[in-house]
Amino acid sequence: CEELLESALTQLQIEHIFIALLANIDPRMCEDEIKLASFSALQFCLRLADKFFKNEEERVGIMMNIFANCEHANSEIRLKAMLCILEIVRCYYDYIGGVILEKIAIATFKSIRMDDIEEVALIAIEIWSSICEEENSRIKSSIPHKQSADYIRTAYTSLIVVLLAGLKKISMNDGNDWHISVASTCCLSALSSIIKEPIIASIMKYVSENIISHDLKNRNAALLAFGAITKGPPKSAMNAIIKESIPTLVLLLKAPKSQVRQTVAWTFAKICGHHTEPLSDVHVL
């Protein structure tokens, strides 16, 4: 299915394959091996299923089956279900509003908060990063039929809480550079590019509460949150905040923990990349 050309199948064949795969991922299907194989095939067939997704009743039915599997005891099935949701938001952005968006939020937020398999939670975060990416693209586009549906603004209040909590989740695998904390930071950065200035109050409240913490995870999370919003909001709204924060950042460069120093250096790099004006003040230098 991954390498299959759409022209290789008739519409009737696509429908028969799709219906068979959907039957095999039904929550009542007890055979995990069959369900896993079906999910693997479904992930790559979804791009051919536009007829199903254009019909509201059919797409809601499909999505409810997939959402049910996000609760499965088998972590591989949960992962496959999340991967299918990721493919759906990429292929069918215009059809994921309403109850489907609500269910996406419920499934992904629960996974980010509670799933004991990091890879599943990472895909859940990537789903929102993909929605952010699509909306950023549509906001910049002048194509009339490619307008943003503002899913991110709809989910923003709850999404930011989940992402801020994710900043404190450091991977137990020292060799893993991509973990929940990093993924949450990237998603938060994409989120700030859409929400703009209104995101500042929530983030700075979080930063002020955690930057003085003696807990390494809290302090590191505060730095990540601050660095993540350096690009999104307008410079006019950020320059004074950045200027005021520099003495604290400089002090943290002397922190005994190398992880804190590294995150401060990253934060300064983000500031230098987007806000040179506060750094040009001779008193700051």
Backbone as CSV, one residue per row, in Angstrom:
resi,resn,N_x,N_y,N_z,CA_x,CA_y,CA_z,C_x,C_y,C_z
1,CYS,0.817,-1.216,0.000,0.000,0.000,0.000,0.852,1.268,0.000
2,GLU,2.016,1.218,0.654,2.861,2.404,0.766,3.315,2.891,-0.603
3,GLU,3.620,1.963,-1.516,4.146,2.326,-2.827,3.078,2.258,-3.912
4,LEU,1.844,2.013,-3.532,0.765,1.827,-4.496,0.375,3.148,-5.130
5,LEU,0.281,3.138,-6.475,-0.185,4.314,-7.195,-1.702,4.314,-7.222
6,GLU,-2.281,5.491,-7.084,-3.740,5.579,-7.091,-4.330,5.051,-8.392
7,SER,-3.590,5.261,-9.490,-4.077,4.828,-10.799,-4.063,3.312,-10.968
8,ALA,-3.405,2.615,-10.056,-3.307,1.157,-10.174,-4.596,0.457,-9.767
9,LEU,-5.499,1.167,-9.095,-6.746,0.570,-8.611,-7.952,1.337,-9.127
10,THR,-9.024,0.612,-9.348,-10.289,1.269,-9.667,-10.904,1.784,-8.374
11,GLN,-11.848,2.700,-8.492,-12.509,3.233,-7.306,-13.214,2.129,-6.535
12,LEU,-13.795,1.170,-7.240,-14.489,0.069,-6.588,-13.515,-0.795,-5.792
13,GLN,-12.327,-1.047,-6.356,-11.313,-1.833,-5.641,-10.838,-1.101,-4.376
14,ILE,-10.649,0.195,-4.498,-10.236,0.995,-3.335,-11.284,0.886,-2.229
15,GLU,-12.545,0.986,-2.604,-13.627,0.907,-1.628,-13.662,-0.450,-0.935
16,HIS,-13.500,-1.516,-1.711,-13.522,-2.865,-1.130,-12.374,-3.074,-0.157
17,ILE,-11.176,-2.616,-0.539,-9.999,-2.735,0.339,-10.216,-1.938,1.623
18,PHE,-10.683,-0.724,1.462,-10.860,0.170,2.605,-11.896,-0.389,3.580
19,ILE,-13.011,-0.875,3.057,-14.076,-1.437,3.897,-13.568,-2.666,4.659
20,ALA,-12.760,-3.494,3.985,-12.208,-4.688,4.641,-11.257,-4.307,5.776
21,LEU,-10.433,-3.307,5.534,-9.498,-2.859,6.568,-10.237,-2.259,7.758
22,LEU,-11.273,-1.494,7.481,-12.059,-0.898,8.568,-12.723,-1.968,9.422
23,ALA,-13.174,-3.030,8.792,-13.797,-4.128,9.540,-12.788,-4.770,10.486
24,ASN,-11.536,-4.821,10.067,-10.499,-5.469,10.875,-9.967,-4.604,12.013
25,ILE,-10.278,-3.310,11.988,-9.855,-2.465,13.119,-11.032,-2.166,14.047
26,ASP,-12.159,-2.782,13.780,-13.324,-2.612,14.648,-12.938,-2.946,16.090
27,PRO,-13.379,-2.154,17.060,-13.041,-2.419,18.469,-13.392,-3.829,18.926
28,ARG,-14.351,-4.459,18.251,-14.758,-5.821,18.618,-13.831,-6.889,18.053
29,MET,-12.922,-6.477,17.147,-11.946,-7.423,16.595,-10.924,-7.774,17.675
30,CYS,-10.823,-9.058,18.008,-9.999,-9.482,19.148,-8.574,-9.879,18.758
31,GLU,-8.340,-10.192,17.495,-7.020,-10.667,17.073,-6.074,-9.484,16.857
32,ASP,-5.122,-9.323,17.777,-4.201,-8.191,17.692,-3.363,-8.204,16.420
33,GLU,-2.918,-9.386,15.989,-2.065,-9.474,14.803,-2.811,-9.000,13.561
34,ILE,-4.073,-9.401,13.449,-4.888,-8.971,12.303,-5.105,-7.468,12.358
35,LYS,-5.383,-6.977,13.550,-5.634,-5.541,13.714,-4.385,-4.726,13.384
36,LEU,-3.226,-5.182,13.839,-1.973,-4.479,13.556,-1.676,-4.449,12.065
37,ALA,-1.847,-5.571,11.396,-1.607,-5.636,9.953,-2.569,-4.720,9.205
38,SER,-3.804,-4.695,9.653,-4.815,-3.856,9.001,-4.515,-2.376,9.202
39,PHE,-4.083,-2.010,10.407,-3.726,-0.617,10.665,-2.536,-0.183,9.805
40,SER,-1.563,-1.071,9.648,-0.394,-0.751,8.834,-0.798,-0.469,7.401
41,ALA,-1.707,-1.304,6.870,-2.187,-1.089,5.504,-3.065,0.156,5.419
42,LEU,-3.913,0.349,6.429,-4.833,1.484,6.426,-4.085,2.813,6.403
43,GLN,-3.002,2.886,7.141,-2.229,4.119,7.211,-1.835,4.624,5.822
44,PHE,-1.503,3.678,4.928,-1.063,4.068,3.597,-2.198,4.106,2.575
45,CYS,-3.365,3.581,2.962,-4.534,3.633,2.077,-5.365,4.891,2.296
46,LEU,-5.154,5.557,3.418,-6.004,6.694,3.774,-6.001,7.790,2.704
47,ARG,-4.861,7.987,2.073,-4.773,9.044,1.055,-5.676,8.770,-0.144
48,LEU,-6.111,7.510,-0.292,-6.974,7.137,-1.410,-8.455,7.166,-1.033
49,ALA,-8.735,7.532,0.215,-10.092,7.363,0.748,-10.890,8.658,0.795
50,ASP,-10.621,9.586,-0.111,-11.300,10.881,-0.037,-12.812,10.756,-0.164
51,LYS,-13.304,9.744,-0.920,-14.747,9.561,-1.051,-15.397,9.321,0.312
52,PHE,-14.718,8.541,1.160,-15.256,8.239,2.487,-15.235,9.473,3.380
53,PHE,-14.173,10.263,3.286,-14.033,11.407,4.181,-14.895,12.594,3.772
54,LYS,-15.348,12.613,2.539,-16.246,13.682,2.106,-17.675,13.458,2.592
55,ASN,-17.947,12.247,3.049,-19.264,11.918,3.593,-19.195,11.984,5.118
56,GLU,-19.943,12.893,5.717,-19.825,13.133,7.162,-20.092,11.886,7.996
57,GLU,-21.146,11.163,7.674,-21.493,9.986,8.460,-20.392,8.927,8.384
58,GLU,-19.853,8.731,7.189,-18.807,7.724,7.009,-17.509,8.129,7.698
59,ARG,-17.115,9.395,7.576,-15.843,9.810,8.194,-15.933,9.780,9.715
60,VAL,-17.091,10.154,10.270,-17.250,10.091,11.726,-17.160,8.640,12.190
61,GLY,-17.790,7.731,11.446,-17.718,6.307,11.794,-16.296,5.778,11.749
62,ILE,-15.552,6.160,10.711,-14.146,5.748,10.582,-13.344,6.258,11.768
63,MET,-13.521,7.533,12.076,-12.736,8.148,13.142,-13.068,7.552,14.503
64,MET,-14.315,7.230,14.747,-14.681,6.647,16.036,-14.031,5.283,16.237
65,ASN,-13.918,4.507,15.159,-13.205,3.229,15.231,-11.735,3.439,15.593
66,ILE,-11.129,4.419,14.952,-9.707,4.700,15.210,-9.521,5.225,16.632
67,PHE,-10.377,6.135,17.059,-10.272,6.676,18.414,-10.411,5.579,19.473
68,ALA,-11.298,4.629,19.235,-11.483,3.531,20.189,-10.197,2.746,20.374
69,ASN,-9.424,2.617,19.304,-8.164,1.868,19.381,-7.037,2.656,20.048
70,CYS,-7.240,3.962,20.227,-6.261,4.760,20.978,-6.265,4.384,22.455
71,GLU,-7.292,3.647,22.880,-7.415,3.195,24.272,-6.991,1.735,24.432
72,HIS,-6.532,1.113,23.357,-6.236,-0.321,23.376,-5.109,-0.652,24.356
73,ALA,-5.185,-1.830,24.960,-4.151,-2.250,25.919,-2.818,-2.505,25.230
74,ASN,-2.850,-2.863,23.954,-1.634,-3.140,23.190,-1.042,-1.821,22.695
75,SER,0.166,-1.499,23.147,0.767,-0.210,22.803,1.050,-0.089,21.309
76,GLU,1.319,-1.198,20.629,1.560,-1.143,19.184,0.297,-0.723,18.445
77,ILE,-0.847,-1.188,18.917,-2.118,-0.794,18.297,-2.410,0.672,18.586
78,ARG,-2.129,1.124,19.809,-2.308,2.553,20.114,-1.445,3.411,19.197
79,LEU,-0.215,2.962,18.972,0.699,3.708,18.106,0.171,3.757,16.677
80,LYS,-0.296,2.629,16.166,-0.819,2.576,14.799,-2.049,3.473,14.656
81,ALA,-2.893,3.491,15.685,-4.078,4.343,15.653,-3.676,5.820,15.595
82,MET,-2.681,6.204,16.401,-2.201,7.588,16.391,-1.590,7.944,15.035
83,LEU,-0.861,7.014,14.442,-0.256,7.267,13.128,-1.327,7.483,12.062
84,CYS,-2.438,6.758,12.188,-3.539,6.956,11.249,-4.176,8.339,11.435
85,ILE,-4.327,8.762,12.679,-4.867,10.105,12.931,-3.935,11.159,12.335
86,LEU,-2.632,10.956,12.481,-1.647,11.885,11.914,-1.805,11.971,10.401
87,GLU,-1.950,10.833,9.750,-2.115,10.813,8.294,-3.421,11.499,7.891
88,ILE,-4.457,11.311,8.683,-5.762,11.913,8.379,-5.702,13.438,8.479
89,VAL,-5.056,13.977,9.521,-5.005,15.445,9.636,-4.162,16.048,8.517
90,ARG,-3.208,15.270,8.005,-2.386,15.752,6.896,-3.131,15.698,5.563
91,CYS,-3.947,14.673,5.384,-4.638,14.478,4.105,-6.008,15.154,4.047
92,TYR,-6.662,15.263,5.203,-8.069,15.698,5.213,-8.321,16.811,6.220
93,TYR,-7.451,17.805,6.216,-7.581,18.923,7.158,-8.980,19.520,7.159
94,ASP,-9.570,19.684,5.992,-10.868,20.346,5.885,-12.016,19.545,6.497
95,TYR,-11.760,18.293,6.857,-12.835,17.427,7.333,-12.665,16.981,8.787
96,ILE,-11.815,17.663,9.541,-11.567,17.198,10.916,-12.153,18.138,11.973
97,GLY,-13.083,18.978,11.570,-13.693,19.910,12.517,-14.787,19.261,13.355
98,GLY,-15.391,20.058,14.226,-16.527,19.607,15.016,-16.183,18.499,15.989
99,VAL,-17.022,17.454,15.997,-16.857,16.353,16.953,-15.544,15.609,16.735
100,ILE,-15.064,15.568,15.498,-13.795,14.874,15.229,-12.643,15.608,15.903
101,LEU,-12.621,16.927,15.809,-11.557,17.693,16.472,-11.621,17.499,17.979
102,GLU,-12.819,17.466,18.524,-12.987,17.243,19.968,-12.410,15.887,20.374
103,LYS,-12.678,14.872,19.567,-12.180,13.524,19.866,-10.677,13.428,19.661
104,ILE,-10.157,14.140,18.670,-8.693,14.185,18.484,-8.046,14.766,19.735
105,ALA,-8.631,15.847,20.246,-8.090,16.480,21.452,-8.118,15.520,22.636
106,ILE,-9.230,14.850,22.835,-9.362,13.923,23.968,-8.315,12.807,23.872
107,ALA,-8.200,12.198,22.689,-7.276,11.069,22.505,-5.821,11.493,22.638
108,THR,-5.463,12.591,21.982,-4.058,13.016,21.992,-3.642,13.577,23.346
109,PHE,-4.499,14.369,23.969,-4.150,14.948,25.272,-3.939,13.843,26.311
110,LYS,-4.799,12.849,26.275,-4.650,11.737,27.221,-3.341,11.007,26.975
111,SER,-3.002,10.811,25.715,-1.762,10.110,25.380,-0.535,10.898,25.846
112,ILE,-0.535,12.193,25.581,0.606,13.029,25.971,0.790,13.019,27.486
113,ARG,-0.320,13.064,28.195,-0.260,13.111,29.659,0.087,11.762,30.289
114,MET,-0.488,10.680,29.731,-0.517,9.432,30.489,0.105,8.210,29.820
115,ASP,0.290,8.216,28.495,0.764,6.982,27.859,2.175,6.658,28.324
116,ASP,2.378,5.403,28.740,3.688,5.013,29.238,4.656,4.664,28.118
117,ILE,4.187,4.693,26.875,5.053,4.481,25.710,5.312,5.842,25.060
118,GLU,6.544,6.306,25.168,6.874,7.657,24.715,6.572,7.868,23.240
119,GLU,6.787,6.852,22.417,6.592,6.998,20.979,5.141,7.337,20.644
120,VAL,4.203,6.775,21.396,2.789,7.071,21.171,2.507,8.543,21.487
121,ALA,3.021,9.012,22.612,2.829,10.409,23.000,3.481,11.367,22.006
122,LEU,4.618,10.969,21.462,5.303,11.816,20.472,4.471,11.997,19.212
123,ILE,3.822,10.927,18.768,2.953,11.037,17.593,1.749,11.916,17.914
124,ALA,1.235,11.821,19.132,0.110,12.663,19.548,0.480,14.146,19.456
125,ILE,1.693,14.491,19.875,2.160,15.875,19.769,2.341,16.262,18.305
126,GLU,2.873,15.332,17.513,3.101,15.616,16.087,1.795,15.906,15.350
127,ILE,0.712,15.292,15.794,-0.601,15.573,15.192,-0.906,17.064,15.292
128,TRP,-0.676,17.646,16.464,-0.963,19.079,16.641,0.066,19.945,15.922
129,SER,1.305,19.495,15.868,2.318,20.235,15.103,1.940,20.279,13.627
130,SER,1.394,19.166,13.118,0.979,19.103,11.715,-0.199,20.028,11.442
131,ILE,-1.137,20.092,12.387,-2.269,21.013,12.232,-1.765,22.452,12.240
132,CYS,-0.827,22.758,13.146,-0.222,24.095,13.187,0.450,24.431,11.857
133,GLU,1.202,23.471,11.335,1.929,23.680,10.077,0.957,23.970,8.933
134,GLU,-0.123,23.197,8.872,-1.115,23.406,7.815,-1.789,24.773,7.956
135,GLU,-2.107,25.159,9.174,-2.784,26.441,9.373,-1.842,27.614,9.102
136,ASN,-0.585,27.476,9.480,0.387,28.524,9.156,0.506,28.696,7.648
137,SER,0.526,27.569,6.939,0.611,27.602,5.480,-0.614,28.269,4.874
138,ARG,-1.783,27.947,5.399,-3.027,28.513,4.871,-3.160,29.996,5.194
139,ILE,-2.681,30.404,6.358,-2.730,31.821,6.732,-1.888,32.658,5.768
140,LYS,-0.761,32.083,5.347,0.139,32.791,4.429,-0.325,32.712,2.977
141,SER,-1.215,31.757,2.691,-1.662,31.527,1.314,-2.805,32.468,0.947
142,SER,-2.898,32.781,-0.340,-3.988,33.626,-0.832,-5.018,32.820,-1.620
143,ILE,-4.909,31.484,-1.541,-5.836,30.622,-2.279,-7.172,30.587,-1.535
144,PRO,-8.269,31.005,-2.158,-9.571,31.117,-1.469,-10.059,29.824,-0.825
145,HIS,-9.902,28.684,-1.519,-10.438,27.427,-0.976,-9.485,26.759,0.013
146,LYS,-8.382,27.434,0.321,-7.411,26.887,1.271,-7.324,27.763,2.514
147,GLN,-8.456,28.176,3.034,-8.470,29.038,4.213,-8.356,28.202,5.494
148,SER,-7.776,28.813,6.520,-7.634,28.129,7.805,-8.998,27.964,8.465
149,ALA,-9.204,26.791,9.051,-10.442,26.530,9.797,-10.286,26.909,11.269
150,ASP,-9.112,27.420,11.639,-8.851,27.884,13.014,-9.028,26.786,14.061
151,TYR,-8.621,25.567,13.717,-8.690,24.479,14.699,-7.795,24.765,15.898
152,ILE,-6.644,25.372,15.631,-5.691,25.643,16.720,-6.264,26.667,17.692
153,ARG,-6.900,27.687,17.189,-7.512,28.678,18.076,-8.640,28.044,18.887
154,THR,-9.333,27.085,18.291,-10.405,26.381,18.998,-9.849,25.555,20.150
155,ALA,-8.723,24.891,19.902,-8.152,23.969,20.898,-7.103,24.620,21.790
156,TYR,-6.748,25.856,21.503,-5.597,26.520,22.127,-5.573,26.471,23.654
157,THR,-6.669,26.807,24.288,-6.696,26.916,25.753,-6.291,25.606,26.425
158,SER,-6.802,24.499,25.928,-6.464,23.192,26.509,-5.112,22.695,26.011
159,LEU,-4.817,22.970,24.747,-3.567,22.464,24.150,-2.345,23.051,24.847
160,ILE,-2.375,24.336,25.162,-1.203,24.965,25.774,-0.911,24.374,27.153
161,VAL,-1.955,24.014,27.887,-1.776,23.394,29.210,-1.059,22.051,29.067
162,VAL,-1.466,21.267,28.075,-0.857,19.951,27.844,0.601,20.093,27.413
163,LEU,0.873,21.037,26.530,2.242,21.226,26.034,3.170,21.737,27.138
164,LEU,2.681,22.635,27.966,3.513,23.141,29.068,3.855,22.025,30.053
165,ALA,2.911,21.135,30.287,3.195,19.977,31.141,4.209,19.062,30.464
166,GLY,4.112,18.961,29.141,5.037,18.112,28.386,6.476,18.603,28.430
167,LEU,6.672,19.899,28.648,8.034,20.452,28.718,8.844,19.841,29.859
168,LYS,8.162,19.334,30.865,8.849,18.780,32.037,9.141,17.287,31.901
169,LYS,8.728,16.689,30.773,8.929,15.250,30.588,10.220,14.999,29.827
170,ILE,11.258,14.717,30.574,12.576,14.441,29.995,12.709,12.945,29.769
171,SER,13.256,12.556,28.614,13.405,11.136,28.296,14.390,10.468,29.239
172,MET,14.080,9.223,29.587,14.987,8.440,30.426,16.136,7.862,29.594
173,ASN,15.995,7.929,28.264,17.022,7.431,27.352,17.972,8.571,27.011
174,ASP,19.171,8.545,27.583,20.119,9.645,27.387,20.543,9.806,25.935
175,GLY,20.438,8.730,25.151,20.854,8.803,23.753,19.753,9.295,22.832
176,ASN,18.595,9.613,23.381,17.455,10.032,22.576,17.344,11.549,22.571
177,ASP,17.574,12.164,21.413,17.503,13.621,21.305,16.090,14.119,21.044
178,TRP,15.202,13.212,20.623,13.826,13.612,20.331,12.903,12.971,21.362
179,HIS,12.464,13.752,22.317,11.593,13.234,23.362,10.453,14.213,23.599
180,ILE,9.595,13.925,24.554,8.367,14.702,24.736,8.658,16.174,25.017
181,SER,9.685,16.446,25.803,10.031,17.825,26.113,10.390,18.617,24.853
182,VAL,11.206,18.020,23.994,11.623,18.687,22.749,10.441,18.838,21.794
183,ALA,9.649,17.771,21.663,8.484,17.815,20.772,7.480,18.867,21.238
184,SER,7.284,18.975,22.551,6.365,19.971,23.102,6.869,21.384,22.827
185,THR,8.174,21.575,22.923,8.765,22.884,22.631,8.532,23.278,21.185
186,CYS,8.766,22.348,20.266,8.575,22.625,18.832,7.112,22.928,18.525
187,CYS,6.204,22.172,19.138,4.778,22.398,18.914,4.353,23.742,19.499
188,LEU,4.884,24.075,20.661,4.573,25.357,21.294,5.053,26.524,20.426
189,SER,6.215,26.366,19.808,6.738,27.394,18.908,5.804,27.582,17.714
190,ALA,5.350,26.459,17.133,4.416,26.535,16.004,3.094,27.163,16.443
191,LEU,2.665,26.824,17.645,1.428,27.376,18.202,1.534,28.892,18.355
192,SER,2.686,29.360,18.814,2.859,30.800,19.034,2.837,31.584,17.720
193,SER,3.197,30.930,16.622,3.168,31.591,15.314,1.742,31.830,14.842
194,ILE,0.804,31.073,15.402,-0.614,31.245,15.047,-1.319,32.163,16.047
195,ILE,-1.089,31.925,17.335,-1.800,32.680,18.380,-1.241,34.094,18.532
196,LYS,0.049,34.247,18.254,0.725,35.551,18.319,0.739,36.138,19.736
197,GLU,0.418,37.416,19.877,0.573,38.133,21.147,-0.222,37.550,22.313
198,PRO,-1.446,37.047,22.103,-2.209,36.522,23.245,-1.540,35.368,23.980
199,ILE,-0.561,34.710,23.361,0.092,33.580,24.035,1.065,34.056,25.115
200,ILE,1.491,35.300,25.036,2.556,35.792,25.907,2.179,35.701,27.387
201,ALA,0.965,36.114,27.731,0.567,36.147,29.145,0.634,34.764,29.779
202,SER,0.118,33.750,29.077,0.129,32.380,29.614,1.549,31.867,29.793
203,ILE,2.381,32.128,28.789,3.759,31.619,28.840,4.558,32.323,29.921
204,MET,4.452,33.631,30.014,5.260,34.360,30.988,4.824,34.059,32.415
205,LYS,3.546,33.756,32.610,3.086,33.323,33.932,3.761,31.995,34.284
206,TYR,3.798,31.097,33.329,4.442,29.796,33.528,5.944,29.969,33.786
207,VAL,6.578,30.845,33.017,8.016,31.083,33.173,8.315,31.641,34.563
208,SER,7.559,32.630,34.988,7.821,33.263,36.286,7.619,32.289,37.446
209,GLU,6.693,31.341,37.281,6.423,30.359,38.342,7.494,29.287,38.422
210,ASN,8.151,28.996,37.297,9.067,27.853,37.248,10.551,28.218,37.170
211,ILE,10.866,29.440,36.751,12.264,29.808,36.536,13.051,29.869,37.847
212,ILE,12.361,30.112,38.958,13.042,30.219,40.249,13.009,28.897,41.032
213,SER,12.426,27.878,40.410,12.291,26.591,41.097,13.656,25.939,41.320
214,HIS,13.771,25.200,42.424,14.986,24.441,42.684,14.966,23.107,41.937
215,ASP,13.800,22.770,41.394,13.657,21.532,40.626,14.198,21.775,39.220
216,LEU,15.169,20.979,38.812,15.813,21.144,37.512,14.805,21.083,36.364
217,LYS,13.854,20.151,36.431,12.880,19.997,35.350,12.020,21.250,35.201
218,ASN,11.622,21.839,36.307,10.793,23.047,36.259,11.553,24.226,35.658
219,ARG,12.783,24.390,36.101,13.589,25.509,35.604,13.886,25.351,34.112
220,ASN,14.202,24.126,33.717,14.499,23.847,32.315,13.254,24.075,31.452
221,ALA,12.102,23.656,31.965,10.848,23.831,31.236,10.523,25.310,31.028
222,ALA,10.801,26.131,32.039,10.553,27.570,31.930,11.394,28.180,30.809
223,LEU,12.650,27.764,30.731,13.546,28.264,29.678,13.075,27.827,28.303
224,LEU,12.642,26.585,28.192,12.149,26.074,26.914,10.904,26.837,26.472
225,ALA,10.004,27.099,27.408,8.772,27.828,27.089,9.093,29.237,26.593
226,PHE,10.030,29.889,27.270,10.400,31.250,26.885,11.037,31.262,25.496
227,GLY,11.967,30.348,25.273,12.619,30.275,23.965,11.650,29.947,22.844
228,ALA,10.631,29.144,23.166,9.689,28.683,22.136,8.851,29.816,21.554
229,ILE,8.616,30.885,22.319,7.739,31.947,21.822,8.509,33.161,21.307
230,THR,9.789,33.035,21.106,10.560,34.196,20.640,10.235,34.577,19.199
231,LYS,9.730,33.619,18.418,9.470,33.895,16.999,8.039,34.321,16.722
232,GLY,7.056,33.732,17.422,5.657,33.927,17.070,5.085,35.316,17.314
233,PRO,5.088,35.810,18.560,4.490,37.125,18.856,5.278,38.253,18.187
234,PRO,4.641,39.414,17.986,5.340,40.545,17.352,6.493,41.061,18.208
235,LYS,7.496,41.590,17.544,8.671,42.102,18.251,8.293,43.206,19.236
236,SER,7.330,44.016,18.836,6.913,45.127,19.712,6.394,44.629,21.052
237,ALA,5.847,43.418,21.070,5.315,42.855,22.311,6.366,42.100,23.106
238,MET,7.431,41.660,22.429,8.434,40.812,23.075,9.697,41.541,23.517
239,ASN,10.039,42.636,22.859,11.334,43.273,23.113,11.535,43.670,24.573
240,ALA,10.532,44.302,25.177,10.668,44.736,26.575,10.780,43.535,27.510
241,ILE,10.030,42.486,27.221,10.065,41.275,28.046,11.448,40.628,27.964
242,ILE,11.975,40.567,26.760,13.302,39.966,26.572,14.377,40.789,27.282
243,LYS,14.300,42.104,27.125,15.286,42.978,27.772,15.272,42.800,29.280
244,GLU,14.083,42.685,29.839,13.941,42.519,31.285,14.443,41.150,31.756
245,SER,14.373,40.157,30.882,14.743,38.795,31.265,16.234,38.507,31.173
246,ILE,16.970,39.347,30.460,18.381,39.042,30.184,19.231,38.891,31.452
247,PRO,19.102,39.747,32.471,19.906,39.536,33.693,19.685,38.160,34.321
248,THR,18.438,37.696,34.329,18.145,36.370,34.882,18.781,35.284,34.033
249,LEU,18.713,35.432,32.711,19.304,34.440,31.809,20.827,34.389,31.975
250,VAL,21.426,35.559,32.103,22.885,35.608,32.290,23.274,34.916,33.597
251,LEU,22.488,35.144,34.639,22.749,34.506,35.927,22.653,32.985,35.808
252,LEU,21.682,32.516,35.037,21.487,31.070,34.871,22.579,30.428,34.022
253,LEU,23.322,31.244,33.284,24.472,30.699,32.551,25.545,30.171,33.497
254,LYS,25.450,30.594,34.763,26.411,30.139,35.775,25.843,29.013,36.634
255,ALA,24.688,28.494,36.236,24.052,27.413,37.005,24.963,26.190,37.070
256,PRO,24.960,25.469,38.191,25.839,24.306,38.329,25.474,23.147,37.406
257,LYS,24.208,23.036,37.008,23.784,21.944,36.151,24.011,22.296,34.685
258,SER,24.719,21.438,33.979,25.038,21.709,32.576,23.778,21.770,31.705
259,GLN,22.753,20.988,32.061,21.529,20.986,31.263,20.862,22.352,31.266
260,VAL,20.876,23.013,32.436,20.312,24.362,32.525,21.134,25.329,31.675
261,ARG,22.456,25.240,31.773,23.318,26.137,30.988,23.098,25.934,29.492
262,GLN,22.943,24.686,29.071,22.706,24.402,27.658,21.378,24.989,27.186
263,THR,20.346,24.885,28.038,19.040,25.413,27.653,19.052,26.933,27.630
264,VAL,19.794,27.556,28.548,19.935,29.015,28.521,20.624,29.449,27.226
265,ALA,21.677,28.731,26.843,22.392,29.051,25.604,21.455,28.922,24.400
266,TRP,20.615,27.883,24.408,19.634,27.703,23.335,18.640,28.870,23.310
267,THR,18.209,29.295,24.497,17.266,30.404,24.588,17.886,31.687,24.045
268,PHE,19.137,31.928,24.385,19.836,33.103,23.852,19.952,33.016,22.329
269,ALA,20.198,31.821,21.811,20.291,31.648,20.361,18.968,32.002,19.688
270,LYS,17.856,31.602,20.311,16.543,31.931,19.768,16.298,33.446,19.815
271,ILE,16.720,34.068,20.921,16.566,35.518,21.047,17.383,36.233,19.976
272,CYS,18.624,35.811,19.803,19.507,36.437,18.812,18.967,36.257,17.395
273,GLY,18.278,35.161,17.174,17.747,34.893,15.844,16.542,35.743,15.483
274,HIS,15.810,36.211,16.493,14.562,36.916,16.205,14.443,38.301,16.841
275,HIS,15.307,38.620,17.820,15.157,39.887,18.550,16.527,40.497,18.855
276,THR,17.124,41.115,17.878,18.447,41.716,18.096,18.356,43.058,18.821
277,GLU,17.233,43.737,18.733,17.108,45.080,19.303,17.369,45.125,20.809
278,PRO,16.786,44.224,21.610,17.063,44.286,23.054,18.540,44.043,23.381
279,LEU,19.230,43.316,22.507,20.641,43.006,22.760,21.574,44.132,22.335
280,SER,21.048,45.115,21.606,21.893,46.208,21.133,22.061,47.301,22.176
281,ASP,21.278,47.226,23.236,21.378,48.200,24.338,22.718,48.023,25.042
282,VAL,23.488,49.097,25.145,24.817,49.031,25.737,24.763,48.562,27.192
283,HIS,23.689,48.867,27.897,23.555,48.451,29.308,23.327,46.948,29.394
284,VAL,22.626,46.403,28.400,22.403,44.961,28.377,23.707,44.234,28.097
285,LEU,24.467,44.730,27.127,25.756,44.121,26.786,26.738,44.225,27.931
